[in-house]
Amino acid sequence: MDNFKAVYKILSTLEKSMDLPEADMEAIDHKALDISKERWCHYIEMMLDVGYIKGASVKRDISGSMRVECNDLRITLKGLEYLQENSIMQRMYNAARGIKEFVPGL
């Protein structure tokens, strides 16, 4: 799965779970996204670093392996803004692609 698609999937699932007591972690774990556990840990760490999510902590053991602990993982306002901007850009891309199909030579 593409990096940004995986991040978008995690964030959109967290956004949809705002009405629920807790997020469905099985829907966004590394198995569901078909990526390695290490890559998934890096995604969570990056989203924590930029403030897109909260409720998780990333720990490293002596060997350097990462482990993520999720305690009530939630999307933040900044994460919601990312989803909004990304969906607007996707609609613009799709519209431009549609125009290109109708106008030869573009």
C-alpha positions in Angstrom: 0.0 0.0 0.0 1.2 3.5 -0.9 2.5 5.5 2.1 0.0 8.3 1.9 -2.9 5.9 1.2 -2.0 4.0 4.4 -1.8 7.3 6.5 -5.1 8.5 4.9 -6.8 5.1 5.7 -5.6 5.3 9.4 -6.8 8.9 9.8 -10.1 8.4 8.0 -10.9 5.3 10.1 -10.1 7.3 13.2 -12.3 10.1 12.0 -15.2 7.7 11.4 -14.7 6.3 14.9 -15.2 9.6 16.6 -18.8 8.6 17.4 -17.7 5.4 19.0 -16.2 4.7 22.5 -13.0 3.6 20.9 -11.4 3.1 17.5 -11.4 -0.3 15.8 -7.7 -1.0 15.9 -8.0 -4.2 13.8 -9.2 -2.1 10.9 -6.0 0.0 10.9 -3.4 -2.4 12.1 -0.4 -3.5 9.9 -2.3 -6.7 8.8 -5.3 -4.8 7.6 -3.1 -2.3 5.7 -1.0 -5.2 4.4 2.3 -3.6 5.5 5.1 -4.6 7.9 4.6 -4.0 11.6 7.8 -1.8 11.5 6.4 0.4 8.8 3.1 0.7 10.7 5.0 1.7 13.8 6.8 4.4 11.8 3.6 5.7 10.4 2.1 6.0 13.9 5.3 7.7 15.1 5.2 10.2 12.3 1.6 11.0 12.8 2.2 11.6 16.5 5.2 13.8 15.7 3.2 16.1 13.5 0.2 16.1 15.7 -2.3 14.2 13.5 -3.1 11.7 16.3 -3.0 11.3 20.0 -3.3 8.4 22.5 -0.3 6.3 21.4 3.2 6.0 22.5 6.2 4.6 20.7 8.9 2.8 22.6 12.1 1.2 21.5 13.7 -1.8 23.1 17.4 -2.4 23.6 17.7 -3.9 20.1 16.1 -0.8 18.6 12.8 -2.6 17.7 9.8 -0.3 17.8 6.6 -1.0 19.8 3.5 1.1 19.7 1.1 1.2 22.6 -2.3 2.6 21.8 -4.4 3.9 24.6 -7.6 5.4 23.2 -6.0 6.4 19.8 -7.8 9.4 18.4 -7.5 11.8 15.5 -6.7 15.5 16.3 -8.0 18.7 14.8 -4.8 18.8 12.8 -5.5 15.3 11.5 -9.0 16.4 10.5 -7.5 19.3 8.6 -5.1 16.9 6.8 -8.1 14.7 5.7 -10.0 17.8 4.5 -7.1 19.2 2.4 -6.3 15.7 1.0 -9.8 15.1 -0.1 -10.0 18.5 -1.8 -6.7 17.8 -3.6 -8.0 14.4 -4.7 -11.2 16.0 -6.1 -9.2 18.6 -8.0 -6.9 15.8 -9.4 -9.9 13.8 -10.6 -11.5 16.8 -12.2 -8.3 17.7 -14.0 -7.9 14.1 -15.2 -11.5 14.2 -16.5 -10.9 17.4 -18.4 -7.7 15.9 -19.9 -9.7 12.9 -21.2 -12.2 15.3 -23.0 -9.6 17.7 -24.4 -7.1 16.1 -26.7 -3.6 17.4 -26.6 -3.5 18.4 -23.0 
